Amino acid sequence: MPTIRTAGLLVALAAMGCAPAEPSGVTEAPTDLPSATVAIGETTRVDGVPVTPLAVLEDSRCARDVACVWAGRVRIRIRIDADNGSREMEMELGEPTQAGITLSAVRPERLSNAPIEPGAYRFTFAPVR
């Protein structure tokens, strides 16, 4: 169900003659925003480079409802499509890649009693600055 803020934005866009585009599977990061968030299998562009998260390899983050000694980590497999072809590589949350991209956030947070289904993950990528 949309929130009041979301509903108000949709009404304002409709009044201006704009409508949200239908999802195409590719999320273009607006030039004024430094990051883009997508699900597994969706493609986004970060500084013009198409990036697609393919799989979660490891999610050992400390659950929100548990006290931990170690924060844990998230590793994912991604595909980067470039002019010279596509390649797959691993990324770790917070670690920049040679491709100039960082996995800056992973949602949802982990809970100790609820596994995360692969389709529920959202990954935020940002250019390395």
N, C-alpha and C positions, 0 to 999 in steps of 0.2 A: 504494500500500500504506500503511495507516495506521501512524503511529509508535506506540511504546509509550505515550507520553503521550496521544495521541488515543484509542487503544484503551481506556486506563484511564478516560478521561473518559466514553466511551460506556458502559462497564460501570457506572460510578458513576451516570450518568443513568438507565440501565435499572433499576438497583437502587432508585432513588428513585421509579420509576414515570414517569419522563420519557423522552421519546425525541426526537431531533432532528426538527424539522419537515421535510417534503419541500420542496425548493426551489420557490418560486412565481414566481420571476422578479423579485420585489420583496424587497429586503433592508431590513428595518427596523433603523435604528441604535438599539441599546439606549440608554436615557436616561442611563446612567452612563458611556457611552463617547462621546467627542466626535467620532468620525469613523466613516465607513462606506466599504467597498471593494466595487466592482462592476466588471463587464466591460462592453464595448460592448453596448448594447441592454438592459441590466438597469437597473432603477430602484431607487433608494434614497431614503430621507427623511433630510434633514439639517435639524435644528431644525423638523421638520414639513413641510418643503418637498420635494416629489418632484423628484428630479434624475435624468436619464438621459443618460449619455454616448452620443453618436451616431457620432462619427468622430474619428480622429486626423488633424489637419490638418498638423501638423509635429512631428517628433521629431528634433531636431538635437543631442540630448544627447551629450556626449563619451562614447565607448565606454569601458567599464571597462578594457580592455586597451590603451589608447592614452593618451599624454600629450597634453593639449590646452591651448591658450592660453585658450579660452573654454569655459565649462561647457555652453553650448547651451541650448535651451529645448524645451518641449512645449506645443503648442497643440491644443486639442480643441474640437469642437462639442458642445454639450449642449442638452437640452430641459429647461426648468423648467415644471412644471405648478402653477399657482396658482389661487386662487378666481376671478380675472378672466380665466382662459384660460391657454393654454400659449404659450411663446415659446422660440425658439432663440437661442443666443448662443455666442460664442467665449469660452474660458477659457485662461489661461496658467498653467502650474505656478507656484505660490507667489504668484500675484496675486489679491487678493480681488476679488469681483464686487459690483455694486450689489445683487445679490440676497442678499448676506450669506454667500456660500459661497466657500470657497477649495479649489482643487485642491492638496492637500498632498503627494501622492506618486503616482508612476507606476512600475509594475513591468511587465515585468522590466527589469533593467538592459540597456543596449545592449552588444553585442559587435561588434567591427569586422568580423568575418567571418560574422555570422549576422543576417539581417533578422528583424524581429519581425512575426509574423503578427497581423493585427488581433484575432483571437479570443484571443490570448495576453495582451493588455494588461489590466491591472487598475488602476483609478483610485481613489484615496482622497480623499474629500471631507470637509471639516470646516467647521463654522460659523466665521464671523469673530468673534473675541472682542475 
